[in-house]
Amino acid sequence: MNSNGEYPRPLSKRESEWIGWVLPSGRKGYREFRERLTPLLVIGEGRRGRGEIILGRSGETPDFSTPLPPVFAYGMIESDAGGISITLREMADDQVSVEIVSLRGDDIPGQFAEHRRWTYSTWNPGDACPQCQMECRQIQMRGGADVLPLFTLAICSTDRRLWVHDGFTEVIRLIPVTNFYNELMLHKGIRDPRVALDSKNLFKDLRNYSDGDLGLAFQSYNQLKTKVRGEGFLPVEKPNEKISFKKILHFLKRGFCKGRRRGVSLRRSCRDHGSRQIGYRWPQDRRDTQFHRYTVVVPPSIRRDAR
């Protein structure tokens, strides 16, 4: 910000360098975003106060009539003056919010010793978490029937962060934990408030969820709040879950296939061919009206053991 608070003004040398760092020109999506910023000037202070500036066209004033846009790029500089975060949000009505603040709440000094810097913008599938350098859970999703995985969902339990790598644009999109976790609970049919209402359980119980569970949760979240786009995008398929003999016996004892669960019709069909078949229909997605049939075959020996 100018010391006299006058606008519009061009970006300072330091602001320009830090913005360019979290928008690497070697990646298509970030390069295109940088090009859109070229004609813009700093036209005022953001709604979050000191440290947030608004980029826009000369003659305009900051527009706060729309909700705060999602984060487009994020980076952190670790220094002897504390952490300095750089946050760019998606463009809205040709205006962009840029927030450069000290985590200590102080003014950023003109000179400081930089220890390390990291950003999600340079992350690649297979890499460790850029913040903590620890291994993170990664789920690959296909961009087409015969296409290699083009979308990678990453979850870091140490930093409690989620992001997705778009193979088409090479852009990293941060994902709100709570919204993603809500979709995961819906897909798993978990209603226990102690589990479903505490999104921190995602990281504590991460190993309990398969890649298919996490992929489907992202698919549903992406339909509500689009993070990645791409022609021919195919969501991950529901995995063929292994059903143990113990689960089969449990289903039989409880009469699992006689009732209704989550409003989905469950149909039981038994045929006298030496084996008992339990057939039911399961929606691929909670908004999907197409049902798919799965069959569990219980051999006679298992039925005798169950008695």
C-alpha positions in Angstrom: 0.0 0.0 0.0 1.2 3.6 -0.7 2.2 5.5 2.3 -0.3 8.2 1.3 -3.0 5.7 0.5 -3.6 7.0 -3.0 -5.0 4.8 -5.7 -4.8 3.6 -8.4 -1.1 2.6 -8.3 1.1 -0.1 -9.9 2.2 -3.1 -7.9 5.4 -2.6 -5.9 8.5 -4.6 -6.9 8.1 -6.9 -3.9 4.4 -7.4 -4.5 5.0 -8.2 -8.2 7.8 -10.7 -7.3 5.7 -12.6 -4.7 2.6 -12.7 -6.9 4.7 -14.1 -9.8 6.2 -16.7 -7.5 2.7 -18.2 -6.6 1.7 -18.0 -10.2 4.6 -19.9 -12.0 4.7 -19.1 -15.7 5.7 -22.7 -16.5 2.2 -23.9 -15.8 -0.5 -23.2 -18.3 -3.3 -22.2 -15.8 -1.1 -19.9 -13.8 0.4 -18.4 -16.9 -3.0 -17.5 -18.3 -4.0 -16.0 -14.9 -0.8 -13.9 -14.9 -1.7 -12.5 -18.3 -5.1 -11.4 -17.1 -3.4 -9.5 -14.3 -1.1 -7.6 -16.6 -3.4 -4.6 -17.3 -4.6 -4.3 -13.7 -3.6 -1.8 -11.1 -4.0 -1.6 -7.3 -7.3 0.2 -7.0 -7.9 0.0 -3.2 -7.8 -1.9 0.0 -9.7 -5.1 0.4 -12.6 -5.9 2.7 -10.3 -7.8 5.1 -8.3 -4.6 5.8 -4.6 -4.0 6.1 -2.6 -6.3 3.9 -5.3 -7.0 1.3 -5.2 -5.1 -1.9 -7.7 -5.2 -4.9 -6.4 -5.3 -8.4 -8.7 -3.8 -11.1 -8.9 -1.5 -14.0 -8.0 2.2 -13.7 -11.1 4.3 -12.7 -12.8 1.4 -10.9 -13.3 1.0 -7.1 -13.3 -2.2 -5.2 -16.5 -4.1 -5.5 -17.6 -5.9 -2.3 -21.1 -6.8 -3.4 -20.2 -10.4 -4.2 -19.0 -13.1 -1.7 -15.3 -13.5 -1.2 -14.1 -15.7 -4.2 -12.2 -19.0 -3.6 -8.5 -19.1 -3.2 -6.6 -19.6 -6.5 -3.0 -19.6 -5.3 -1.3 -19.7 -1.9 2.3 -19.6 -0.7 4.2 -19.0 2.5 7.6 -17.4 3.2 9.2 -18.4 6.5 11.6 -15.8 7.9 13.1 -14.3 11.0 10.2 -11.9 11.0 7.7 -14.8 11.1 5.6 -16.3 8.4 4.4 -14.2 5.5 1.4 -15.6 3.5 0.6 -14.7 0.0 -3.0 -15.5 -1.1 -4.6 -14.8 -4.5 -8.3 -15.3 -5.0 -10.1 -16.1 -8.2 -11.0 -13.2 -10.4 -14.5 -11.8 -10.0 -15.8 -9.0 -12.3 -12.3 -8.3 -13.5 -11.1 -7.7 -9.9 -8.6 -9.8 -7.9 -8.0 -9.9 -4.2 -4.3 -10.2 -3.2 -3.6 -10.7 0.5 0.0 -10.4 1.7 0.2 -10.5 5.5 2.4 -11.4 8.4 1.2 -14.2 10.6 2.3 -12.3 13.6 -0.1 -9.5 12.7 2.7 -6.9 12.3 3.7 -4.9 9.4 6.1 -6.7 7.0 9.6 -5.2 7.5 11.5 -3.9 4.5 14.4 -6.2 5.2 14.3 -9.7 6.7 16.2 -13.0 6.5 14.2 -15.6 4.5 14.6 -19.2 5.8 12.3 -21.1 3.4 9.4 -20.6 1.1 6.8 -23.1 -0.2 3.7 -23.0 -2.3 1.0 -25.4 -3.5 1.4 -24.0 -7.0 4.5 -26.0 -7.8 3.3 -29.3 -6.4 3.2 -32.4 -8.6 1.6 -35.8 -8.1 3.9 -38.0 -6.2 5.5 -35.2 -4.3 5.4 -34.8 -0.5 3.3 -32.1 1.1 4.8 -28.7 0.3 4.2 -27.4 3.8 5.5 -30.2 6.1 7.4 -32.3 3.6 5.6 -35.4 4.9 4.0 -38.1 2.7 0.4 -37.4 1.8 -2.4 -39.6 0.7 -3.0 -39.4 -3.1 -6.0 -40.6 -5.1 -5.8 -40.5 -8.9 -8.9 -39.9 -11.1 -9.2 -40.6 -14.8 -9.8 -38.0 -17.5 -11.3 -40.5 -19.9 -11.9 -44.2 -20.6 -8.5 -44.8 -22.1 -6.6 -41.8 -20.6 -4.1 -41.8 -17.8 -5.1 -40.3 -14.5 -5.3 -36.5 -15.0 -6.7 -35.4 -11.6 -5.0 -36.2 -8.3 -6.6 -35.6 -5.0 -4.1 -35.1 -2.1 -4.7 -35.2 1.6 -2.2 -34.3 4.2 -3.1 -35.6 7.7 -0.2 -33.6 9.3 -1.3 -30.2 8.1 -5.0 -31.1 7.7 -5.1 -29.9 4.1 -6.8 -31.1 0.9 -6.0 -30.1 -2.6 -6.5 -31.4 -6.2 -4.0 -31.2 -9.1 -5.6 -30.6 -12.4 -3.6 -32.3 -15.1 -5.1 -30.2 -17.9 -4.2 -26.8 -16.5 -1.5 -27.9 -13.9 -3.3 -25.7 -11.4 -3.7 -26.8 -7.7 -7.1 -26.2 -6.2 -7.4 -26.1 -2.4 -10.5 -27.8 -1.0 -12.4 -26.8 2.1 -12.2 -29.7 4.6 -15.7 -29.4 6.0 -17.5 -29.4 2.7 -15.6 -32.4 1.4 -16.1 -34.3 4.7 -19.9 -33.7 4.5 -20.0 -35.4 1.1 -17.9 -38.3 2.4 -20.3 -38.8 5.2 -23.2 -38.8 2.8 -21.6 -41.5 0.6 -20.7 -43.7 3.5 -24.1 -43.3 5.2 -22.5 -42.2 8.5 -25.0 -40.4 10.7 -23.4 -40.7 14.1 -23.0 -37.0 15.2 -19.7 -37.7 17.0 -18.3 -38.8 13.7 -20.2 -37.0 11.0 -20.1 -33.5 12.5 -16.4 -33.4 13.3 -14.4 -32.9 10.1 -11.1 -33.5 12.0 -12.0 -37.2 11.9 -11.2 -37.3 8.2 -7.5 -37.1 9.0 -7.7 -39.3 12.1 -9.6 -42.1 10.3 -8.1 -41.5 6.8 -6.9 -45.1 6.5 -10.4 -46.4 7.0 -11.6 -44.9 3.7 -10.7 -46.4 0.4 -9.5 -44.5 -2.7 -13.0 -45.1 -4.2 -14.7 -43.5 -1.1 -12.5 -40.4 -1.3 -12.8 -40.2 -5.0 -16.6 -40.3 -4.9 -16.7 -37.7 -2.2 -14.6 -35.4 -4.4 -16.9 -36.1 -7.4 -20.0 -35.0 -5.4 -18.2 -32.0 -4.0 -16.9 -31.0 -7.5 -20.5 -31.1 -8.8 -21.6 -28.6 -6.1 -18.4 -26.4 -6.1 -16.5 -27.0 -9.4 -12.8 -27.2 -8.8 -11.7 -29.0 -12.0 -13.1 -29.0 -15.5 -12.1 -31.1 -18.5 -13.6 -32.5 -21.6 -14.2 -36.2 -21.3 -13.8 -36.2 -17.5 -14.9 -39.5 -15.9 -15.4 -39.7 -12.2 -13.7 -42.6 -10.5 -15.8 -45.8 -10.4 -17.1 -47.2 -7.2 -14.7 -49.9 -6.1 -15.7 -53.5 -5.8 -15.6 -53.8 -2.1 -14.5 -57.1 -0.5 -17.3 -58.6 1.4 -16.1 -61.1 4.1 -18.1 -64.2 5.2 -18.5 -62.4 8.5 -20.3 -59.5 6.8 -22.5 -61.9 4.9 -23.6 -63.7 8.0 -24.3 -60.3 9.7 -26.5 -59.3 6.8 -28.5 -62.5 6.9 -29.0 -62.4 10.7 -30.2 -58.7 10.6 -32.4 -59.2 7.6 -30.4 -56.5 5.9 -32.1 -56.9 2.6 -35.7 -56.7 3.9 -35.8 -53.1 4.9 -35.0 -49.7 3.5 -31.9 -47.7 4.0 -31.4 -44.1 3.1 -34.5 -44.3 0.8 -32.9 -46.8 -1.6 -35.0 -49.8 -2.4 -33.4 -53.0 -1.4 -34.8 -56.1 -3.1 -34.1 -59.6 -2.0 -34.3 -62.5 -4.3 -33.5 -66.1 -3.4 -33.2 -69.0 -5.8 -33.1 -72.7 -4.8 -29.9 -73.6 -6.8 -27.8 -74.8 -3.9 -26.7 -71.3 -3.1 -28.5 -68.3 -1.7 -28.3 -65.0 -3.7 -28.9 -61.7 -2.1 -29.6 -59.1 -4.9 -30.0 -55.4 -4.3 -29.7 -52.1 -6.1 -27.3 -49.4 -5.1 -27.1 -45.9 -6.6 -23.7 -44.9 -8.0 -24.3 -41.3 -6.8 -26.9 -39.8 -4.4 -28.3 -37.7 -7.3 -28.1 -40.6 -9.7 -31.4 -42.3 -10.7 -29.6 -45.2 -12.4 -29.2 -48.2 -10.1 -26.7 -51.0 -10.4 -27.1 -54.6 -9.3 -24.7 -56.3 -7.0 -25.0 -60.0 -5.9 -23.7 -61.8 -2.9 -23.6 -65.6 -3.2 -23.7 -67.6 0.0 -22.7 -71.2 -0.5 -24.7 -73.9 1.4 -21.7 -74.7 3.7 -21.7 -71.1 5.0 -25.5 -71.3 5.5 -25.1 -74.5 7.5 -22.4 -72.8 9.6 -24.6 -69.9 10.2 -27.1 -72.1 11.9 
